[in-house]
Amino acid sequence: MTTNSSNESSNESSYITTSQTIGPFSHEAWQWSVDATANVETTAPTVTVRGVIYDGDGTPINDAQLEAWTPHAAQAEAQQAIPGFRRIPSGEAGEFQFRLSRPADAPADAPAAFVTIFARGLVKHQFTAVFLDDARPSPLLAQVPEERRGTLLARRQPDGTYRWDIRMQGESETVFFDYT
């Protein structure tokens, strides 16, 4: 790799991508957005989706960053610093929890959230979505092969929360989407 100063010229360019330059410091560097989205002020009812993120060996990932985006919640969260958005780090045991607004005027077949995952070993972040298992069928979910749809479903628990584990690789790998 060659670096160029204003006094030099070179035909070579860097092959490092933005995904490779994040470094191991995301928890510190992104803390501002975790703080800005931690306390949800909303005029809408909420649901809590919690789970654990696992690597390909089934080991919990303790340094992942997860982002949830619920565009239909932006109006209900207008007083938030970043309406409809959450960023959280996974805990020591890979655990995570999102509290998400569910406005009455949101499409009944919309995902509970679109989710982006950043973690060690990922050269490129991954995109997925989480759907509540008791929500209306979704056209997006219908595009996923039936035998894989369960990896996108958060299952209602007796305490009223929803459980959704994310598996980055392996036999039960969560479905990830490509956006083009």
ABEGO torsion letter per residue (X at the ends): XBBBBAABBBABBBABBAAAAAEAAAAAAAAAAAAAAABBBBABBBBBBBBBBBBAAGBBBAABBBBBBBAAAAAAAAABABBGBBBBBBBAAGBBBBBBBBBAABBAABBABBBBBBBBGBABBBBBBBBBAABBBBAAAAABBAAAAAAABBBBBAAGBBBBBBBABEAABBBBBBBX
